[in-house]
């Protein structure tokens, strides 16, 4: 009596937690064990004849094909790892032990699902990387790029965006947006009518898939893009509230995100929110150290930094530059007559007009009170500085309407040239300052309302001398 020893062996293979796969020389499955369905979501009969590479996550395909070639060349691979896309769209991490059978002309491999182990290790690495990025990134864009890379180590993140919410302006912006199909969204004000806005409003994560879409309110279903297969957004919650959202998205034929992905992204988002908030604070402090809070112009410190750089370049290239020192005549009477609020608005308006009169490479700075300095770089001829000063004076001579008051303003402008009037920042600024006071003493510029008169405190008109 003959005994069939293959049947018990087949049953044993079917009960194994690891999957056994046999792939021919063309890369197609010719045999898979029953455990493949648990790992990949496909029944064995669905896999037979299917190209192995079609199941591999697109980002992992090049190195998977390279490793397959090495195996077929006779190099066994006992611990190769890559990622596969399950039938339901979920991504799984697989560890393979594979070898080539020259006699049968097939690759024989054992696959183990190591998704949970990989995610646990990746999560620890991600938390450390986020903390490191918060300190090392030079600016916000560099931080967002690093965060995109970190998220990509945890989840498929081909389409990734960071949305930030400005509560004071009720404004939603997208400082970082990578998408294979859609352009970067414009700034939205008010911040409403988007899935990101819904995440920020509720402070809760949101996962939309074709299977779950019907469970959501109609207003959410209406704003889901038709091309979008899966949309996952989580809030960026900080000590100050919800400051924005992280978004992952896939399209038809792409991966599907699930509840575990939502929980994972929400967990790291808390650390990311802290990193973003830290960078925003650092950027704010740096801005305050370099820019005038009222006008947004460079302050004295930043002016000197740029002037030192410009002087070094001028010396190296034997070039020229000019400093124009501006003081607003009779500005004190604006504050005395109309109040400091009008005076502040006037300074802000002056700053905008000065910026409109110079090139992008030039610098307009406010160094205190009603005093401004304009740095003109790459001056072709020294006589070109005077037309620039005339242009600034002409721009400020145009009427300004501020808080219902129609004003005209004329500045006193002193000019210093490099190298004629000095070869250091201090010497040039001192010469321009002295020249400005000479103009003020000898000039007749005035700050006047359109009707050439100011109302005094009692309502009478007071002529300005």
Secondary structure, DSSP 8 states (H G I E B T S, - for coil): ----HHHHHHHHHHH-SSEEEEEETTSBEEEE-THHHHHHS--HHHHTTSBGGGGB-GGGHHHHHHHHHHHHTT--EEEEEEEEE-TTS-EEEEEEEEEEETTTTEEEEEEEE-HHHHHHHHHHHHHHHHHHHHHH-SSHHHHHHHHHHHHHHHS--SEEEEEEEETTTTEEEEEEEE-SSS-----EES--SSHHHHHHHHTS-EEEETTTGGGS-HHHHHTS-TTEEEEEEEEEEETTEEEEEEEEEEETTS----HHHHHHHHHHHHHHHHHHHHHHHHHHHHHHHHB-TTT--B-HHHHHHHHHHHHHHHHHHT--EEEEEEEETTHHHHHHHH-HHHHHHHHHHHHHHHHHTS-TTSEEEEEETTEEEEEE-S-SSTTHHHHHHHHHHHHHHS-EEETTEEEE--EEEEEEEETTT-SSHHHHHHHHHHHHHHHHHH-----EETTS-EE-TTS-EE---
